[in-house]
């Protein structure tokens, strides 16, 4: 008799495990897609912020140059440095932590290092 009882339970257990695996797969895929969508949205938002920040910095530099009668040249950070800064800020916000002033100082230093590296590369290419 044990073989008859065993032959009934094996397919039932296999079917149950198959159903369990089949029901977990869409959940895992949904989580992965959701994380990728959040990452894309954060990058899109950071790009928009960087573009607007860049426009503002260009306009500010123009006003300073006009006020000085064209005698003073004002440098503007490359947009890639601004994008790096905004991506980092949004990543900190996404972690759900309180952003301290020291965090902004560290981010500003990092963006400054990116700016300096880009300026050095540009000068080396000239």
Secondary structure, 3 states (H helix, E strand, C coil): CHHHHHHHHHHHHHHHHHHHHHHHHHHHHHHHHHHHHHHHHHHHHHHHHHHHHHHHHHHHHHHHHHHCCCCCCCCCCCHHHHHHHHHHHHHHHHCCCCCCHHHHHHHHHHHHHHHHHHHHHHHHHC
